[in-house]
Amino acid sequence: MSVYEQLQQLGIELPPVAVPAAAYVPFVRTGNLVFLSGHIAKKDGKPWVGQLGVNIGTEEGQAAARAIAIDLLGTLHAAVGDLNKVTRIVKVMSLVNSGPSYTEQHLVTNGASELFAQVFGADKGAHARSAFGVAQIPLGACVEIELIAEVAA
């Protein structure tokens, strides 16, 4: 099954690449690696604002991370032209806007990691990962995620 058939089966439509909000580009390709800039969580087209452990729970954070993963897939598609060229999701770095006692950043980030495994399969979708709790994210967003992918030449 192609990546696009899998996305269709999951009911996912890829969004267009978001316009950068500052002085950066959405992606950079060097060799067979594509580096995607951080994408913040959005809900109804606006920043998904909140702080985990303060006014957002883990399940909502997972939904936000999954939404970011969909946005990242849209950017990755724009970067490579065909998601079937992706040979591996290499690395995911997740920043979770967290209250001082919140410790489930890893569970929030699973919302993105599990989607990548569903879309690309267990082998290509498995990746190295970091999940950090941070005091704040641009625009007050609850989660920000960046991605590194390997693609066929």
N, C-alpha and C positions, 0 to 999 in steps of 0.2 A: 504494500500500500504506500502510495506517495505521501509526502508530508502534507500536501494540499488536500488529499483525500482524508487524511487523519484530522486535519483542522476542520474540514467540512463535517466529519462525523461528530466532532466535539462541539459543533455549532459556533465556531470561531471565524469571524471575518477580520482579516488583517487591516489595521488602521494605516493611514498615510503617516509618513515620517513627520514628527512634530518639529516645528521651527524652534531652533535653539533660543533660550531665554537670555543668553549671555554670550561672551566671546569664546565660542567653541564650535566644533562641528559634531554632527550626530554620530559619525563613525569614521574610523581610519582603518584602511586595509594596508597591511605590509606583508608581502609574501602570501602565505596561506592563512594568515591570521587576520581576523576582523575584530577590532576593539570598538565596542559600542559605549558611548558616553552614558552617564547615569540618567535614568528615566525616573521621574517621580510618579507616585500613585495619583491617578485622576479618577474622579467619580462625576458622572454627568458633565464631562468636559472641563471640570475645574479641579484644582488641587484637592486631593483627598486629605483633608487637614485633621490632625489629631496626634495624640501622644499615647503610645501603648502603655498600658498599666495605669493610665490616668483617666482618659475618656474613650479609649478604644480597647477592646479585648483581643485576645489572640486570634480568634476565628475571623473577626473583621480584618485584622492585619494580614491574615493568610489570603483573604479575598483581594485585598489591596495588592499584595505581592503577585498574585495570579494575574490581576489586571495589568500590572507592569510587565509581566512576562509576555502578554499578548502585544503590548506596545513594542517591546524589544523585538519580537518576531517580525512586526511590521517594518522596523528599522533594518533588521538583518536582511529581510527580503529586498529592501531598497538597495542595500549595500552589495548584495551578491547576485540579484536578479532571479534567483531560483533557490528556494530553501532546500531542495533535494541535493544541492551541492554541498550542504553542511555535512562534514565528516565527523564532527565532534563539538559538543558544547564543552569548552575547556575549563572556564572559570566563571563563577558568579560571585559578585561582591554586593552584599546587601547592607544598607544602613537603615536602622530602625529607630525612629524618633521615640525614645523611651523615657518613662519616668525613672527616678533613681533606684527603685527597688525591682523594676521589671527585668526578668531574666529569661524570657522565652523568645528571644530574637531568632534563634535557630528554628523554632516552630513556625514563626511568621514567614521566614524565608522558604520554608517547605512549599508554600503556595506557588512560588515560581519554579522551584526545583522539580516538583512533581509534574507540573505542566510540561516542562522540557522533556522529561522522561516519557510522558504520554505522546507527545508530538513526534519526537525523534527516535523513540525506542530506548530500551534499557541501556544498550551499549553507547550509542551516539549521544544520548541525553544525559548520561551520568557525567558529573563534573566535580572539579575541586570547588571549594566554596568557603567564603568568610561571611559571617553575620555579626554585625556590630550594633551595639546600642549607642546612640548618640543623643546629645542634648537638644539638637534642633536640626532640621533639614530645610533647604530653601522653600520659601512660600508656606512654611508650616506643614508641609506634607508629612504623612505618617511613615512612608517608606520610600527609599530610593534604591535602585538596583542598576548595576552595570554588568556587562557581559563580554567575554572573550570567546570567539568561536573559530574553529578551524574549518576551512573550506577546500574543496578540490581545486586544483590548478586550472 
